[in-house]
Each structure stands twice: as C-alpha cells, then as structure tokens.
C-alpha cells in the first residue's frame, strides 16, 4: 500500500533561525512527531533567479518526505528572505547547509539524514554530501554543466525532465555515465516539472519504500 501525500498541517510548521557562518539562516521545519523515520534537508534553486524555500518543486519534495515520516527542513540560502549574508555561488551555501544539518542532528539525535536539492540546490547538496555521512542524496533537475557538480555517492537518486530547457538531459547523462549512475527521466517533464509534480513525488516515494 502506498503513502498518500497530503498537505503538511500548519500545526507541524516551525520557522526557526539557525546560526550559520554568515548569520542567521531562516528555516522552515515540519515535524511529524514520533516516531520520525529520518531528517530530510531540502535545498532550493538559484536565488539569483528567484529560488527560495517555497519553490513548488521544493515544497513537493517536502510534502513527500513528510508523508514518509521524515522531519523536513527547508532553509533559505544566504541573502534570501530573512536569511542573512550574501549569495556566494555555492561555497558559503554549502557551509550554511552543513550548519543546518549539524543543528538538526544535535536536536533530533542520530536519525538518518537525507539530502535533497533542486537545480542549484542539488549542486550545493552534492558538495555537502562530500563532507558528511548521509543516508541518501536526491538530485532533482541537477544543474550539471551550469555549476561544477562532481561525482556523487553510489545510490544517489537523480531525477530529470525529458525536455528540460535549462539543463539538457544529454548533459546530465554525460555527467552520470562515467559514474554508472542511473537517471530517472520524467517523460515530457521540463526543468520545473510543470504538470509532472505528482509523478516526481511518486518516484521519490517508490525509491524510499523499496
């Protein structure tokens, strides 16, 4: 039996300010309560192009992980919303996510950590995954070619739209091929998965329910 993805109840939401290397990091945390199955830290797309924690792909991922029983955290990168600091092309953003992850792990103990990122957020999460132990890395519409995304851990879930006009599918396949890394292609999907968000959610659910 599958997990039904419903809106996250407002009663589960806390907006917290977490200390980071450039100042406070505005973070939305949705807590399903005990028993939690893990922590999902989700990163948004490029802030220079309007990316923020309320992006629809990010919130779709948040609802999906919440339905799986994860505590879900969606920070705003530095310089976005109430987060302090200035955009740093992924370098400072990596340090910020490490600070948020450390905060969550201290507060909620030894729960397994999932990192998920959309576009630029996936680039940043790939850098975070190099520096800490994670249960799984989920990259949606990864911005390979636009940002210097290196190799990622085996078992990383990569999801990309067939007709992505921001990051061509061919670029993602060229990046994934030397790693023997499977790529889940969403038929007819663009970079922002218009009309395909339910399918995106289903792909993530199936991956974590295996």
N, C-alpha and C positions, 0 to 999 in steps of 0.2 A: 504494500500500500504506500502511495506517495505522500509527500508532505505538502499540504496546501499552503501557498504563500499568501498571507493576508497582510494588510497594512499593520505596521508596528503601532501598538496602542500608545497614545500620548503619555500615558502613565508610566511607560518604561523609559522615557527620554529624560536624560540629564545633560545639560550643556555645561561643560567644565572648561576651566582654563588651566592648562598643563604647562609647567615650566619647561622651556626649551632654551637652546643656546642663544637664540636671538630675541628672547622674550616669551610672553605667554602664547600658547597655541590653543586656539578655540577648537573644541572637540565636542561633537555630539555623540553621546553614549546611550545605546539602547540595551537594557539589561533584561533578559527573560527571567532572571531569578534562578534559584537552584532547581534541579541540577543543570549547570551550564556544561555544554559539550566542548566549548573552546572559546577562544577570543578571535574575532575577525577584525583586522585593521585594514581599512579601505582607503585608497588614495585617489584623489580626483585628477581630472585632466589639467592641461596647461593653464595657469592663472592668467597668462598674458593674452589668452584667447577666451577669457571669461569662465574658466574652470573653477569650480567651487564644490564644497561638500554636498550641496543639494542637486548636483547634476543628476539627470534621470538614470543614467547607467549606474552611477554610484549608489543611488537610492534603491535601484533594483537589486544590486548585489547585497545591499544592507538588509533588505526585506528577506532575501533568500537565505542568508546566513542566520538571521534571527529565527526564521522558520525551522532551521536545523538545530536550534538551541544554543547558538553562539551569542555571547556578548559582542555587540557590534560597536566599533568606534570609527567615526568619520571626522578626521581633523581637517581644518582649513590650512593650506600651506601658508607659510610666512607671507605677510602682506595682503592676505585675503580675509575679508570680513573683519573680525576682531582679533585675528592673529597678528602678532607684532613682527617686525622685521621687514626685509625686502626680498623680492624674488632673487634666487641665486642659481638658476639654471640647473637645479637638481642636486648641487653639492650640499648647501645648507638644508634643503628639504629632506635629504637623506638623514642628516643629523637630527632634524625635528622628529621624523618618524621613529628613529631609534629611541628618542626621549619619550615619545608617547608609548611605544611598546614596553619600555622599561617601567614606566609608571603603571601601566595596566597589569603587567606581570607581578609587580610588587603588591598591587592592591588585590589581585584575584588569584594569587598563588601560581601553582605550576600547571595551569591549563594550557593545552596545546594552542599554538599560535598559527593562524592562517593570515598570510599577507595577500591582499588583492589590490589591483590597480588598473585604472582605465587610461589608456593612451600615455601621456606624460607620467601619470601616476604609476603606470606599470614600469616605466623606466626607473623611477625612484625606488619602487619596491624591489626591483631586481638588484639594486645596489644595497638595500637593507638586508636582503637575503644572503648576501655575501658575508655579512658581519654578525649574524645571529642565527640560532637554530630555529627552524620553523617546521610546522607540520606539512604545509603545502603553500606553494606560490601560485596565484591565479592572475594571469595577464589577459586583459580584455582589450582588443584593438591596440596591441603594443606598438609604440611609436618607434620601431626599429628603423634605422636609416635617418630618422629625424634627430634622434638622440643616440649616443654611443652605448647601446644596450649590449652587454656581453653575454657570455654563456650563463645559463640558469640551471638550478638543480634538476636532476632527473625526477620525473613525476610532476613537473610543472604543468598546470593546465593552461593552455593557450587557446583563446577563442578569438576568431577574426571574421569579419564580414566579407562575403564573396566579392562585393562591389565597393569595398572601402575606397573612397576617392581622396582620402588624406594620407593613409599608409597603404600602398598597394599590397594585395595579398601576395604577389610574387616576391616582394621584399621580405615579407615575414617568412615565406617558405625558404628563401635563400639563407636567412639567418638561422632557421630551425634545422635545415638539412644537415649541416656538419655536426649538430648535436644529437642527431637521431631523435628529434623531439617532435612528437605528433602535434598537429594543429587541427583543432575542431573548426570547420568552416560553416558559417551560418549562411545558408542559401539565400541569395537576394539581399543580404544584410549590408548596410553601409557603415560608416565609421561610428555613427551614433545609434545604430540599431533601431532606426525608426520602424515601427510595426513588428519588431522582432524581439522586444524585451522579454516577452513571455518565454520564447524559445531560449533566450540567453539564460533566464532563470532555470529552466528545465535542465539545461546542460550542466549547470553547476550542481543542481540537486542530484542528478543521476551520478555525477562524479563522486559526491561525498556520501551517497547512500550505498555504494558498492560494498 
